[in-house]
Amino acid sequence: MTFSSYRDLLVWQKSIDLVEVVYASTARFPSSERYGLSSQARRAAVSIAANIAEGRGRGTQREFLRYLLIANGSVKELETETIIAQRLGLLAADEAKVILVAAEEIGRMLAGLRRKLLARVSPG
């Protein structure tokens, strides 16, 4: 598993794609949600990609592993906000499903990346 930049990581690329989907979906929220659920969902989506990048930029594998956990926390936050938005009628079921499927995939990818990094740290 070799990569020269966080931008080479498929999980980071998919996270950026998810940010675009979340921004497009939340753009249709009512203006009363601009500083509420819309803002929180957008920040959570951005946080996933940002924490992958920041962790990689920290220079140590231990820090990278820690930031991957933080990114995974943001995945769970976004999933929760998506479910809430759907239940409140702010997101259609098909829009919510697109976000949830992408978030679940990113969560699995983050877990896989963590497992690979941990195996390199402590083989056995």
N, C-alpha and C positions, 0 to 999 in steps of 0.2 A: 504494500500500500504506500505508494509514493505520490506526492503532489507538491507542486512548488508554491501554490497559493491557495487560499481559501476559495478563490473563484474557480478553481479546478474541481472542487467538490460538488458532486451532483446534488447532494442534500442542500447546499447553499444555493445552487441554481434553482432548485425546486422551491426553496423558500422565497426567493425573489419573485418567482411566478405567482406564488400564493399571495404575496403582498399586492400584486396587481389585481388579482381577483377580489381580494378583500376591499381594496380601495374602490373598485368599480361597483361592488355590491353595496357598500355603505354609502356611496354617493347618492343612492336613492332613498336613504333614510330621511325622515322629516327633519327639518332644521332644528327642532327641539332636541334632537339627539346628537347634534354637532359636537357637544362637549360631554356627552354621555357615552352610550354604548358604541356609537360610531368611532369616537376617539379612542376608546379602550381597545376595541377590536383592531383598529389600525396600528396602535402602538404595540399590541401583542404580536401581530404579524411581522412588523418591522423588527421587533426584538429577537425573533427567531433567527433571521439572517444576520442581524447585527452581532448577536452573541457568538454565532459560529465564527464570524470574521474576527471579532475581538479576541476570542479564545485562541484562535490560530496565531494571532499577532502577538500574543503574550510571550511566545518563545519557548515555553516549557510544556511538556506533555501533560503534566499535572494540572496546569492552568487550563489547557485546552479541554481536558476532561471535565473540569469544573464548569466551564462555560457551556459545554455541550449539555450538561444537566440543566443549567439555567435556560438554555434554548428550549429544552424539552418541557420545562415548566411553562414557558410562553406558548408552546403548542397546546398544552392542556387548558391554559387560560383562553386561548382563541376558540378552542372547541366549545368551552362553556359559554362564552359570549355569543357564539353562533347559535347554539341551542336556545339560549334566552331570546335572541333576536327572532328566531323562527317562531317560538312560542308566543311572542308579543305581536306577531304578524308583520314584523319589519322585513323579514326575509322569506321568500317563497321556499317551499320544501326542496325544489330542485337546486336553487342557489345554495342553500344550506348544505345540501348533500355534496356539492362540488367542493366546498370549503372543508367539510368534515373528512371526505375521502383523501384530499390532499394533505390535510393536517395529520391524519393517521399514518399515511405513507411516510411523511417527514419524521414523525415520531419513531417509526420502525427503523428508518435510515439512521437516525441519531443513535438509537440503541445499538445498532449494528456497528456503527463507527466507534462507539465507546467500547464495545466488546473487543474489536480489533486492536484499539489502542491499549486497552488493559492487558491483552495477551502479549503485546510487545513489551510492556512494562514488567509484567511478572509471568514469564512463560512457564507452562507446566500444566 
